[in-house]
Amino acid sequence: MLWGPESDFISRLSIIFSDFAMVNATLPPNLAKIVERFQRHTDPKKRYEQLLWYGKKLEPMPEEGKIPANKVQGCVSQVFITADLEDGKVIYQGDSDAQLVKGLVALLIQGLNGLTPQEIVELTPDFIEATGLQVSLTPSRANGFYNIFKMMQTKAIAFQLGQSYGES
């Protein structure tokens, strides 16, 4: 049995990993896979490379979606998010003029596409911390990541309200 600083370090590590496991267990499957990929990379450079890879995979967003109503507020970069409801599932599209932010957009789109509005609204931003990206991102980019997520939730709420009004 270890005593002293090593045991404290191991205890803290086990708490951190159990917290990550709890977060991942409550996430939708696609989002959980993404979080796990980022958790495997402890090197910030590898996380950046992973984000750039996601950004390159992002399907182009139609220009007609790049309107003020779809612009994410609070981002230094230009970021646009659209959402459609198909068979009760939310389908997002997005784009950014910054490659790293485009990767953040792609990560969220891949993780949230195909979920119901309710599933998206019930998500907490804890998964963002679980990726470890907040350590790798500047404070303004980390804040932008959160703002993109919140806009996606806002669009999901709009679908919920639309469904509620349509049912009355």
Secondary structure, DSSP 8 states (H G I E B T S, - for coil): ---SHHHHHHHHHHHHHHHHHHHHHTS-HHHHHHHHHHHH--SHHHHHHHHHHHHHHS----GGG-SGGGB-TT-SS-EEEEEEEETTEEEEEEEESSHHHHHHHHHHHHHHTT--HHHHHH--THHHHHTTHHHHS-HHHHHHHHHHHHHHHHHHHHHHHHHHHHH-
